Amino acid sequence: MPELFRDESKRTLVFMGASMIALALSFFTDFGWPADPAWVAVILCGTPIVWGAAKGLVTEFDVKADVLVSIALVASLVIGELFAAGEVALIMTLGGWLEERTVAKARAGIEKLVRLTPSVARVVRDGEESVVQASEVMVGDCLRVLAGETVPVDGVITAGQTAVDESVMTGEPLPVDKGPGDEVRSGTLNQFGTFDMEAKRVGEDSSIQRMVRLVESADAGKAKVVGLADRWATWIVAAALTAAAVTGFVTGEMTRAITVLLVFCPCALVLATPAAIMAGIGNAARHGILVSRGDTLERLAKVKRVAFDKTGTLTFGRPAVSEVVSYSKDISARELLELAASAEARSEHPLGKAIAEKFREETGAQPAQPEAFRMIPGRGVIATVRGAEVRIGNEAMLSESGRPVPEPHAAGIEKAKDSGATVVHVMGPAGPVGRLILTDTLRPDSAAAVRAIEEAGAGTLLITGDGQRAASAAASRAGITDVMADCLPESKLEAIRLREKAGEPVCMVGDGVNDAPALKAATVGIAMGGVGSDIAIEAADAALVGDDIMEIPHLLALSKRVMRTIAVNISASMFLNFAAIALAVAGWLSPVLGALVHNAGSVAVIINSALLLNWKGKPRPAPAVSGAPGFPEPGDPEVPGLA
């Protein structure tokens, strides 16, 4: 029993249950009780309300709804309306409990991240495995994660194959297959195999800790609309006391005055608005969006344009092979990829890694190691593969070879450059034998997200530090017509400010340090929580945990739904209050009936707010299906192979 009463939520449930039974006995039975059973509800549910109101009034002069409720409750006792007093106490306690449950549910999806923070890690040093505190893991440490364990820090798998449940971070219900070279994030669950990993981001820099910092800053009390409701409550308390005094003086009936106090309480204004805000934040959390500021949804509802950064936001932010073209009939495109992947197998350059990764994706095997390998800074690599020298590099290395690309293929290279792609040339002893086109791959849902945002009535803008060709190409694929390229951080900031001053509230979506000023200046800033920098995340008002930009249209629609719910709650509660006040002044409502009508309305608007938790909006569009990169047959004209 003592354990039960230490849990406030369980204690409240017990008190409400006992109060309901007591009020039922008071209303429906007449057994000549020594004392009216309604006293049980007054003491169990009413005492905390009166004590809290008195404490706030004396220590902070905090005039809120509880003050008016306490006055009405005490006044009801004075005139002998025990049942009305108990009813007020019970329904107010129920309303407060419903709000707490709504808030608790809303925060549950966020706080789960805190509970998932791993406390220990398995570190492998000199072949010996030992368990240490997760806080002691250093960047570069080799860690071992067993099946069923939570990944302790962010890193890259170095050995082993597994499937990782990333639902807590991305919302994706299916496990994701992982192998050497794949990234894993702290807080995710290793479901099947054992793997070794190299620690990349530890401690406060890990994904789970970055999300925890967002949790700690979430506060519905910061919302302007909540502050407005609080200010109204203060004035309504004064108005209620005045109205009750005038009614009592004019009619000479204390019962009417007490009824006016009961129905005048601004309970719905104070209770329902924070519940709607927090329910909206909880809905966002279920969709992989962490909202860090209480007034974010209010501001987002006013947004008229969504501005995107390019790299890491509309795109994945890493190069990938999109096309392989062979110039020789002696070498197929697939053979050319194998040749290039073998030459780059030891490369640490992002382009070299992308080529090797493409080969692994296509074949499921590791590329063969070259017999010799040499990195040429600023040019490319020279390797020996199957006894032949292979050069893979950029335009500078091609020029130094003294052998140009066959004329019919030169146009294709220029076309690739115009689209913002990177061209890597493959050269054998006799000259160029093919090329690989690498692009910063557009996220599959980028175009669908842009389309959904524009259908919702907001414009879109691409604002990036990339060159005009790359920016225009990415914007075209995503369906964005308004493009600003070659932007420095200050340029992005100025562009956002100019649009804000022109009366066009902007939502900025970005991931990098260079986006932080624009994220901060925008009406609402949304950071990519998975790949985004710490500075960008902390400057933003919300973060996409799984970097899923298809959730942005949902967030826009949700913000409007939240504000619409708040407007309905306030309008309905004010209408009910004024109607009940008129009936109470006319003497048509008794204290018992007045308390029931008014407090039932308060509970109703809280329930209406709670419905936001499961609001889904429009169905999510089917994910875009991108075509596999083409592997054309050896092109013409015929040129020498490697022999």
C-alpha positions as CSV (number, residue, x, y, z in Angstrom):
1,M,0.0,0.0,0.0
2,P,2.7,2.6,0.8
3,E,4.3,1.8,-2.6
4,L,0.9,2.5,-4.3
5,F,0.6,6.0,-2.6
6,R,4.1,7.0,-3.7
7,D,3.0,6.7,-7.3
8,E,1.0,9.9,-8.0
9,S,-0.9,8.5,-11.0
10,K,-2.0,5.4,-9.2
11,R,-2.9,7.4,-6.1
12,T,-5.1,9.7,-8.2
13,L,-6.9,6.8,-9.7
14,V,-7.6,5.3,-6.3
15,F,-8.9,8.7,-5.0
16,M,-11.1,9.1,-8.1
17,G,-12.5,5.6,-7.7
18,A,-13.3,6.1,-4.1
19,S,-14.8,9.5,-4.8
20,M,-17.1,8.1,-7.6
21,I,-18.4,5.4,-5.2
22,A,-18.9,8.0,-2.5
23,L,-20.8,10.4,-4.8
24,A,-23.0,7.6,-6.1
25,L,-23.9,6.6,-2.5
26,S,-24.6,10.3,-1.7
27,F,-26.9,10.8,-4.7
28,F,-28.7,7.5,-4.9
29,T,-29.1,6.3,-1.3
30,D,-30.5,7.6,1.9
31,F,-29.3,5.3,4.7
32,G,-28.9,8.0,7.3
33,W,-25.2,8.1,7.0
34,P,-23.4,9.7,10.0
35,A,-21.8,12.1,7.5
36,D,-22.6,12.7,3.8
37,P,-20.4,10.3,1.7
38,A,-19.7,13.2,-0.6
39,W,-17.2,14.3,2.0
40,V,-14.9,11.5,0.7
41,A,-14.7,13.2,-2.7
42,V,-14.3,16.6,-1.1
43,I,-11.4,15.4,1.0
44,L,-9.6,13.1,-1.4
45,C,-10.0,15.2,-4.6
46,G,-10.7,18.6,-3.3
47,T,-8.0,19.0,-0.8
48,P,-5.1,18.8,-3.3
49,I,-6.8,21.4,-5.5
50,V,-7.4,23.9,-2.7
51,W,-3.9,23.3,-1.3
52,G,-2.2,23.8,-4.7
53,A,-4.2,27.0,-5.4
54,A,-3.4,28.5,-2.0
55,K,0.2,27.6,-2.3
56,G,0.5,29.2,-5.7
57,L,-1.4,32.3,-4.6
58,V,0.6,32.9,-1.5
59,T,4.1,32.0,-2.7
60,E,4.0,33.2,-6.3
61,F,0.7,35.2,-6.5
62,D,-0.2,32.8,-9.3
63,V,-3.9,33.5,-10.0
64,K,-5.1,30.6,-12.2
65,A,-8.2,28.5,-12.6
66,D,-7.5,26.5,-9.5
67,V,-8.1,29.6,-7.4
68,L,-11.6,30.1,-8.8
69,V,-12.3,26.4,-8.5
70,S,-11.2,26.4,-4.8
71,I,-13.4,29.4,-4.1
72,A,-16.4,27.8,-5.7
73,L,-15.7,24.5,-3.8
74,V,-15.4,26.2,-0.4
75,A,-18.5,28.4,-1.1
76,S,-20.5,25.2,-2.0
77,L,-19.5,23.7,1.4
78,V,-20.6,26.9,3.2
79,I,-24.1,26.8,1.8
80,G,-24.3,23.0,2.4
81,E,-24.0,21.8,-1.3
82,L,-21.7,18.9,-0.4
83,F,-22.6,16.9,-3.5
84,A,-21.8,19.9,-5.8
85,A,-18.5,20.5,-4.0
86,G,-17.6,16.8,-4.3
87,E,-18.6,16.7,-8.0
88,V,-16.5,19.8,-8.8
89,A,-13.5,18.2,-7.0
90,L,-13.9,14.9,-8.8
91,I,-14.4,16.2,-12.3
92,M,-11.5,18.7,-11.9
93,T,-9.3,15.9,-10.8
94,L,-10.4,13.8,-13.7
95,G,-9.7,16.6,-16.1
96,G,-6.2,17.1,-14.7
97,W,-5.6,13.4,-14.8
98,L,-6.7,13.2,-18.5
99,E,-4.4,16.1,-19.3
100,E,-1.5,14.4,-17.6
101,R,-2.2,11.1,-19.4
102,T,-2.4,13.0,-22.7
103,V,1.0,14.7,-22.0
104,A,2.5,11.4,-20.8
105,K,1.4,9.6,-24.0
106,A,2.7,12.4,-26.1
107,R,6.1,12.3,-24.5
108,A,6.3,8.6,-24.3
109,G,7.7,8.2,-27.8
110,I,10.3,10.8,-27.1
111,E,11.4,9.7,-23.6
112,K,11.8,6.2,-24.9
113,L,15.0,7.5,-26.5
114,V,16.3,8.4,-23.0
115,R,15.6,5.0,-21.6
116,L,17.3,3.3,-24.6
117,T,20.7,5.0,-23.9
118,P,23.1,2.0,-23.5
119,S,25.0,2.0,-20.2
120,V,27.8,-0.5,-21.1
121,A,29.7,-1.6,-24.2
122,R,32.0,-4.5,-25.2
123,V,35.4,-3.2,-26.2
124,V,37.9,-5.4,-28.0
125,R,41.5,-4.4,-27.3
126,D,44.5,-6.6,-28.3
127,G,42.1,-9.4,-29.0
128,E,40.7,-9.3,-25.5
129,E,37.0,-8.4,-25.0
130,S,36.0,-6.5,-21.9
131,V,32.8,-4.7,-20.8
132,V,33.2,-1.0,-20.0
133,Q,30.9,1.9,-19.3
134,A,29.5,3.3,-22.6
135,S,30.8,6.7,-21.5
136,E,34.4,5.4,-21.5
137,V,34.3,4.4,-25.2
138,M,36.7,6.4,-27.4
139,V,36.5,7.3,-31.1
140,G,38.3,4.6,-33.0
141,D,37.7,1.8,-30.4
142,C,36.7,-1.6,-31.7
143,L,33.4,-2.7,-30.2
144,R,31.6,-6.0,-30.3
145,V,27.8,-6.1,-30.3
146,L,26.0,-9.4,-29.7
147,A,22.6,-10.4,-30.8
148,G,19.9,-8.8,-28.7
149,E,22.1,-6.0,-27.5
150,T,21.7,-2.3,-28.1
151,V,24.3,-0.5,-30.2
152,P,26.2,1.7,-27.6
153,V,27.6,4.4,-29.9
154,D,27.5,5.5,-33.5
155,G,30.0,3.7,-35.8
156,V,30.8,1.6,-38.8
157,I,30.6,-2.2,-39.0
158,T,34.1,-3.7,-39.6
159,A,33.2,-7.5,-39.4
160,G,30.1,-9.6,-39.3
161,Q,26.6,-9.6,-40.8
162,T,23.4,-8.8,-39.0
163,A,20.0,-7.2,-39.1
164,V,19.4,-4.1,-37.0
165,D,16.0,-2.8,-35.7
166,E,16.2,0.9,-36.3
167,S,12.5,1.6,-35.6
168,V,13.2,3.7,-32.5
169,M,15.2,6.1,-34.6
170,T,13.5,5.9,-38.0
171,G,10.0,4.4,-37.4
172,E,10.8,1.7,-40.0
173,P,9.3,-1.6,-38.7
174,L,11.4,-4.0,-40.7
175,P,15.0,-4.8,-39.6
176,V,17.7,-3.5,-41.9
177,D,20.5,-5.8,-43.1
178,K,23.9,-4.6,-42.2
179,G,27.4,-5.7,-43.1
180,P,31.0,-4.4,-43.3
181,G,31.1,-0.7,-44.2
182,D,27.5,0.0,-43.0
183,E,26.8,2.6,-40.4
184,V,25.0,1.8,-37.2
185,R,23.6,4.2,-34.6
186,S,23.4,4.2,-30.9
187,G,20.1,3.1,-29.4
188,T,19.2,0.7,-32.3
189,L,18.8,-3.0,-31.6
190,N,21.1,-5.7,-33.0
191,Q,18.6,-8.5,-33.7
192,F,20.5,-11.5,-35.1
193,G,24.2,-11.8,-35.7
194,T,27.3,-10.6,-33.8
195,F,29.3,-7.9,-35.4
196,D,32.4,-5.8,-34.7
197,M,32.3,-2.0,-35.3
198,E,34.6,1.0,-35.1
199,A,33.3,3.8,-32.9
200,K,32.9,7.1,-34.8
201,R,30.7,9.3,-32.6
202,V,30.6,8.7,-28.8
203,G,29.2,10.2,-25.7
204,E,27.3,13.5,-26.3
205,D,28.0,13.2,-30.0
206,S,26.1,9.9,-30.5
207,S,22.7,9.9,-32.2
208,I,20.8,8.9,-29.0
209,Q,22.4,11.6,-26.9
210,R,21.6,14.3,-29.5
211,M,18.0,13.2,-29.4
212,V,18.0,13.3,-25.6
213,R,19.1,16.9,-25.7
214,L,16.0,17.7,-27.9
215,V,13.8,15.9,-25.4
216,E,15.1,18.0,-22.5
217,S,14.2,21.2,-24.3
218,A,10.6,20.1,-25.3
219,D,8.2,22.3,-23.4
220,A,4.6,23.0,-24.3
221,G,4.6,25.9,-21.9
222,K,6.7,28.0,-24.4
223,A,3.8,28.1,-26.9
224,K,2.4,31.6,-27.2
225,V,-1.1,30.3,-27.4
226,V,-0.7,28.6,-24.0
227,G,0.5,31.9,-22.5
228,L,-2.6,33.6,-24.0
229,A,-4.9,31.0,-22.3
230,D,-3.1,31.6,-19.0
231,R,-3.6,35.4,-19.3
232,W,-7.3,34.9,-20.0
233,A,-7.6,32.7,-16.9
234,T,-6.3,35.5,-14.7
235,W,-8.8,38.0,-16.0
236,I,-11.7,35.5,-15.9
237,V,-11.0,34.8,-12.3
238,A,-11.6,38.5,-11.5
239,A,-14.6,38.7,-13.8
240,A,-16.1,35.6,-12.2
241,L,-15.8,36.9,-8.7
242,T,-17.4,40.2,-9.8
243,A,-20.3,38.5,-11.6
244,A,-20.9,36.2,-8.6
245,A,-20.9,39.1,-6.2
246,V,-23.3,41.2,-8.4
247,T,-25.6,38.2,-8.9
248,G,-25.7,37.5,-5.1
249,F,-26.4,41.2,-4.4
250,V,-29.1,41.7,-7.0
251,T,-31.0,38.4,-6.4
252,G,-30.2,37.9,-2.8
253,E,-29.7,34.2,-3.5
254,M,-26.3,32.9,-2.5
255,T,-27.0,29.6,-4.4
256,R,-27.1,31.5,-7.7
257,A,-23.8,33.3,-6.9
258,I,-22.1,30.0,-6.1
259,T,-23.5,28.5,-9.3
260,V,-22.0,31.4,-11.3
261,L,-18.6,30.7,-9.7
262,L,-18.9,27.1,-10.6
263,V,-19.7,27.6,-14.3
264,F,-17.4,30.6,-14.8
265,C,-14.2,28.6,-14.1
266,P,-12.0,28.8,-17.3
267,C,-11.0,25.1,-16.9
268,A,-11.2,24.3,-20.6
269,L,-9.1,27.2,-21.6
270,V,-6.3,26.3,-19.3
271,L,-6.4,22.5,-19.6
272,A,-7.2,21.8,-23.2
273,T,-4.7,24.1,-24.9
274,P,-1.5,22.6,-23.5
275,A,-2.9,19.1,-24.0
276,A,-3.5,19.9,-27.7
277,I,0.1,21.2,-28.1
278,M,1.6,18.2,-26.4
279,A,-0.6,15.8,-28.2
280,G,0.6,17.3,-31.5
281,I,4.2,17.0,-30.3
282,G,3.5,13.4,-29.4
283,N,2.0,12.7,-32.9
284,A,5.1,14.2,-34.5
285,A,7.3,12.0,-32.3
286,R,5.5,8.9,-33.5
287,H,6.3,10.0,-37.1
288,G,10.0,10.3,-36.3
289,I,10.0,14.1,-35.7
290,L,11.3,15.6,-32.5
291,V,9.8,19.0,-31.8
292,S,12.1,20.9,-29.4
293,R,10.1,24.1,-28.8
294,G,6.5,24.3,-27.7
295,D,5.5,27.1,-30.1
296,T,6.9,25.3,-33.1
297,L,3.6,24.0,-34.3
298,E,1.9,27.4,-33.9
299,R,4.6,29.0,-36.0
300,L,4.6,26.2,-38.6
301,A,0.9,26.7,-39.2
302,K,1.8,30.1,-40.7
303,V,4.6,29.0,-43.0
304,K,4.1,29.9,-46.7
305,R,7.3,28.5,-48.1
306,V,9.6,25.5,-47.4
307,A,13.3,26.1,-48.2
308,F,15.5,23.1,-48.7
309,D,19.3,22.7,-48.5
310,K,20.5,20.3,-51.2
311,T,23.4,18.1,-50.0
312,G,22.3,15.9,-47.1
313,T,18.7,17.1,-47.2
314,L,17.2,16.6,-50.7
315,T,20.1,14.2,-51.4
316,F,21.9,11.6,-49.3
317,G,25.0,13.8,-49.2
318,R,27.3,11.1,-50.5
319,P,28.4,10.2,-54.0
320,A,27.1,7.0,-55.7
321,V,27.7,5.5,-59.1
322,S,24.7,6.2,-61.3
323,E,26.1,5.2,-64.7
324,V,28.9,3.0,-66.1
325,V,29.9,3.5,-69.7
326,S,32.4,1.4,-71.6
327,Y,34.1,2.7,-74.7
328,S,35.3,-0.7,-75.9
329,K,33.5,-3.7,-77.3
330,D,36.1,-5.9,-75.5
331,I,34.9,-4.7,-72.0
332,S,31.3,-4.7,-70.8
333,A,30.0,-2.1,-68.4
334,R,30.0,-4.7,-65.6
335,E,33.5,-5.7,-66.3
336,L,34.5,-2.0,-66.3
337,L,32.9,-1.6,-62.9
338,E,34.8,-4.6,-61.6
339,L,38.1,-3.3,-63.0
340,A,37.5,0.2,-61.4
341,A,36.4,-1.3,-58.1
342,S,39.5,-3.5,-57.9
343,A,41.8,-0.5,-58.6
344,E,40.0,1.5,-55.9
345,A,39.8,-1.3,-53.3
346,R,42.5,0.3,-51.1
347,S,41.3,3.9,-51.7
348,E,40.2,6.1,-48.8
349,H,38.8,8.7,-51.2
350,P,34.9,9.1,-51.1
351,L,34.7,8.6,-54.8
352,G,36.9,5.4,-54.6
353,K,34.8,4.1,-51.8
354,A,31.6,4.8,-53.8
355,I,32.9,2.8,-56.7
356,A,33.9,-0.2,-54.5
357,E,30.5,0.0,-52.8
358,K,28.7,-0.1,-56.1
359,F,30.5,-3.3,-57.1
360,R,29.5,-4.8,-53.7
361,E,25.9,-3.9,-54.3
362,E,25.8,-5.3,-57.8
363,T,27.7,-8.6,-57.1
364,G,27.4,-9.2,-53.3
365,A,31.2,-9.8,-53.3
366,Q,34.2,-7.8,-52.3
367,P,36.4,-6.4,-55.2
368,A,39.7,-8.1,-55.8
369,Q,42.7,-6.4,-54.3
370,P,45.1,-4.8,-56.8
371,E,48.7,-6.2,-57.1
372,A,50.0,-2.6,-56.8
373,F,48.3,0.6,-55.7
374,R,49.4,4.3,-55.6
375,M,47.3,7.4,-54.8
376,I,48.0,10.5,-56.8
377,P,46.7,13.4,-54.7
378,G,44.4,15.7,-56.7
379,R,44.4,13.3,-59.7
380,G,43.3,9.7,-58.8
381,V,44.9,6.3,-58.4
382,I,47.3,4.1,-60.4
383,A,46.9,0.4,-59.8
384,T,47.9,-2.9,-61.3
385,V,45.0,-5.2,-61.8
386,R,45.4,-8.7,-63.4
387,G,48.9,-7.7,-64.5
388,A,47.8,-4.5,-66.4
389,E,48.2,-0.9,-65.3
390,V,45.0,1.0,-64.7
391,R,44.6,4.7,-64.1
392,I,41.4,6.0,-62.6
393,G,41.0,9.7,-62.1
394,N,39.7,13.1,-63.0
395,E,40.1,15.4,-66.0
396,A,43.6,16.4,-64.9
397,M,44.8,12.8,-65.0
398,L,43.1,12.2,-68.3
399,S,44.9,15.3,-69.8
400,E,48.3,14.1,-68.4
401,S,47.7,10.7,-70.1
402,G,47.9,12.5,-73.5
403,R,45.0,10.4,-74.9
404,P,41.6,12.1,-75.2
405,V,38.2,10.4,-74.9
406,P,36.9,9.2,-78.2
407,E,35.0,12.0,-79.9
408,P,31.4,10.5,-79.9
409,H,31.7,10.1,-76.1
410,A,32.8,13.6,-75.3
411,A,29.3,14.9,-75.6
412,G,28.1,12.5,-73.0
413,I,30.7,13.7,-70.6
414,E,29.7,17.4,-71.0
415,K,26.0,16.4,-70.5
416,A,26.9,14.6,-67.2
417,K,28.8,17.7,-66.0
418,D,25.8,19.9,-66.9
419,S,23.7,17.8,-64.7
420,G,26.0,18.4,-61.7
421,A,27.5,14.9,-61.8
422,T,31.2,13.9,-61.3
423,V,33.0,12.1,-64.1
424,V,35.7,9.5,-63.2
425,H,37.8,8.3,-66.2
426,V,39.1,4.7,-66.5
427,M,42.3,4.5,-68.5
428,G,44.3,1.4,-69.6
429,P,47.7,1.3,-71.3
430,A,46.2,2.2,-74.6
431,G,44.1,5.1,-73.4
432,P,40.6,5.7,-72.0
433,V,38.4,2.6,-71.9
434,G,35.3,4.0,-70.1
435,R,33.9,6.3,-67.5
436,L,31.9,6.2,-64.3
437,I,29.3,8.9,-63.5
438,L,28.9,9.6,-59.8
439,T,26.1,11.8,-58.4
440,D,24.9,12.9,-55.0
441,T,21.8,10.6,-55.1
442,L,18.4,12.3,-54.7
443,R,16.4,10.8,-51.8
444,P,13.7,8.6,-53.2
445,D,10.9,10.6,-51.6
446,S,12.2,14.1,-52.4
447,A,10.0,14.7,-55.4
448,A,6.9,13.3,-53.6
449,A,7.6,15.5,-50.5
450,V,8.0,18.6,-52.7
451,R,4.7,17.8,-54.5
452,A,2.8,17.2,-51.2
453,I,4.1,20.4,-49.7
454,E,3.0,22.4,-52.8
455,E,-0.4,20.7,-52.8
456,A,-0.8,21.8,-49.2
457,G,-0.5,25.4,-50.3
458,A,3.2,26.2,-49.5
459,G,5.8,27.1,-52.0
460,T,9.3,25.4,-52.2
461,L,12.8,26.8,-52.6
462,L,16.2,25.2,-53.1
463,I,18.9,27.2,-51.4
464,T,22.4,25.7,-51.6
465,G,26.1,26.4,-51.6
466,D,26.5,24.1,-54.7
467,G,27.1,25.5,-58.2
468,Q,24.3,26.5,-60.4
469,R,24.5,23.4,-62.6
470,A,24.4,20.9,-59.7
471,A,21.7,22.9,-58.0
472,S,19.5,23.2,-61.1
473,A,19.8,19.5,-61.8
474,A,18.8,18.5,-58.3
475,A,15.9,21.0,-58.2
476,S,14.6,19.7,-61.6
477,R,14.6,16.1,-60.4
478,A,12.9,17.1,-57.1
479,G,10.3,19.4,-58.9
480,I,11.5,22.7,-57.4
481,T,11.4,25.7,-59.7
482,D,12.8,28.4,-57.4
483,V,16.6,27.9,-57.0
484,M,19.3,29.9,-55.3
485,A,22.9,28.5,-55.9
486,D,26.4,29.4,-54.8
487,C,25.1,30.5,-51.4
488,L,27.5,31.1,-48.5
489,P,26.0,30.8,-44.9
490,E,25.5,34.5,-44.8
491,S,23.8,34.4,-48.2
492,K,21.3,31.8,-47.0
493,L,20.7,33.8,-43.8
494,E,20.0,37.0,-45.9
495,A,17.7,35.2,-48.3
496,I,15.6,33.9,-45.4
497,R,15.5,37.3,-43.7
498,L,14.4,39.0,-46.9
499,R,11.5,36.6,-47.5
500,E,10.5,36.9,-43.8
501,K,10.5,40.7,-44.0
502,A,8.4,40.5,-47.2
503,G,5.7,38.7,-45.2
504,E,6.5,35.2,-46.3
505,P,7.2,33.0,-43.3
506,V,9.7,30.3,-44.2
507,C,10.4,26.8,-42.9
508,M,14.1,26.0,-43.5
509,V,15.2,22.4,-43.8
510,G,18.9,21.7,-43.6
511,D,21.6,19.5,-42.1
512,G,25.0,21.2,-42.0
513,V,26.8,23.8,-40.0
514,N,26.5,26.2,-42.8
515,D,22.7,25.9,-42.5
516,A,22.6,26.8,-38.8
517,P,22.2,30.6,-39.3
518,A,19.3,30.1,-41.7
519,L,17.7,27.5,-39.5
520,K,17.8,29.9,-36.6
521,A,16.5,32.9,-38.6
522,A,13.6,31.1,-40.3
523,T,10.1,31.1,-38.8
524,V,10.7,27.3,-38.3
525,G,13.9,25.4,-38.7
526,I,13.9,21.7,-39.3
527,A,17.2,19.7,-39.1
528,M,18.0,16.3,-40.5
529,G,18.5,14.4,-37.2
530,G,20.4,11.5,-38.6
531,V,23.0,13.1,-40.7
532,G,22.8,16.7,-39.4
533,S,25.5,18.4,-37.5
534,D,25.0,19.1,-33.8
535,I,25.0,22.9,-34.4
536,A,22.2,22.5,-37.1
537,I,20.1,20.3,-34.8
538,E,20.4,22.7,-31.8
539,A,19.6,25.7,-34.0
540,A,16.5,24.1,-35.4
541,D,13.0,23.9,-33.8
542,A,12.5,20.3,-34.9
543,A,14.6,17.4,-36.2
544,L,13.7,14.5,-38.5
545,V,15.2,11.5,-36.6
546,G,15.3,9.2,-39.6
547,D,16.0,11.9,-42.2
548,D,12.6,11.1,-43.8
549,I,11.6,14.3,-45.6
550,M,8.2,12.8,-46.5
551,E,7.3,13.6,-42.9
552,I,7.5,17.3,-43.6
553,P,4.1,17.5,-45.3
554,H,2.7,15.6,-42.4
555,L,4.2,18.1,-39.9
556,L,2.8,21.0,-41.9
557,A,-0.7,19.4,-41.9
558,L,-0.4,18.5,-38.3
559,S,0.4,22.1,-37.3
560,K,-2.7,23.3,-38.9
561,R,-4.8,20.6,-37.3
562,V,-3.4,21.4,-33.9
563,M,-4.3,25.1,-34.3
564,R,-7.7,24.2,-35.6
565,T,-8.3,21.9,-32.6
566,I,-7.2,24.7,-30.2
567,A,-9.5,27.2,-31.9
568,V,-12.4,24.7,-31.6
569,N,-11.6,24.0,-27.9
570,I,-11.5,27.7,-27.0
571,S,-14.6,28.6,-29.0
572,A,-16.6,25.7,-27.6
573,S,-15.5,26.3,-24.1
574,M,-16.3,30.0,-24.2
575,F,-19.7,29.4,-25.7
576,L,-20.5,26.8,-23.0
577,N,-19.3,29.1,-20.3
578,F,-21.3,32.1,-21.4
579,A,-24.4,30.0,-21.9
580,A,-24.0,28.4,-18.5
581,I,-23.4,31.8,-16.8
582,A,-26.6,33.1,-18.3
583,L,-28.6,30.1,-17.1
584,A,-27.0,30.3,-13.7
585,V,-27.8,34.1,-13.3
586,A,-31.4,33.3,-14.4
587,G,-31.6,30.6,-11.7
588,W,-32.2,27.8,-14.1
589,L,-29.0,25.9,-13.1
590,S,-28.4,24.5,-9.6
591,P,-24.9,24.2,-8.3
592,V,-24.8,20.5,-9.0
593,L,-26.1,20.8,-12.5
594,G,-23.9,23.8,-13.2
595,A,-20.8,22.0,-12.1
596,L,-21.7,18.9,-14.2
597,V,-22.3,21.0,-17.4
598,H,-19.2,23.1,-17.0
599,N,-16.7,20.4,-16.0
600,A,-18.1,17.9,-18.6
601,G,-17.2,20.5,-21.2
602,S,-13.7,20.7,-19.9
603,V,-13.3,17.0,-20.1
604,A,-14.7,17.0,-23.6
605,V,-12.2,19.5,-25.0
606,I,-9.3,17.5,-23.4
607,I,-10.5,14.3,-25.1
608,N,-10.8,16.3,-28.3
609,S,-7.1,17.3,-27.9
610,A,-6.1,13.7,-27.1
611,L,-7.5,12.6,-30.5
612,L,-4.5,14.4,-32.1
613,L,-2.2,11.7,-30.9
614,N,-3.5,9.2,-33.4
615,W,-4.3,11.7,-36.2
616,K,-2.9,10.5,-39.5
617,G,-3.7,13.1,-42.1
618,K,-3.5,12.2,-45.7
619,P,-2.2,8.7,-46.7
620,R,1.5,8.7,-47.3
621,P,2.3,8.4,-51.1
622,A,3.9,5.2,-52.3
623,P,7.7,5.5,-52.2
624,A,9.3,6.4,-55.5
625,V,10.9,3.5,-57.4
626,S,14.1,4.6,-58.9
627,G,15.4,2.8,-61.9
628,A,18.6,0.8,-61.6
629,P,21.7,2.6,-63.1
630,G,22.1,1.4,-66.6
631,F,25.0,-0.8,-67.8
632,P,25.1,-0.1,-71.6
633,E,26.7,-2.6,-73.8
634,P,30.2,-1.6,-75.0
635,G,29.8,1.5,-77.0
636,D,31.0,2.6,-80.4
637,P,33.4,3.5,-81.6
638,E,35.5,0.4,-80.9
639,V,38.6,1.3,-79.0
640,P,41.4,-0.8,-77.6
641,G,40.8,-2.8,-74.4
642,L,43.3,-3.6,-71.7
643,A,45.4,-6.1,-73.5
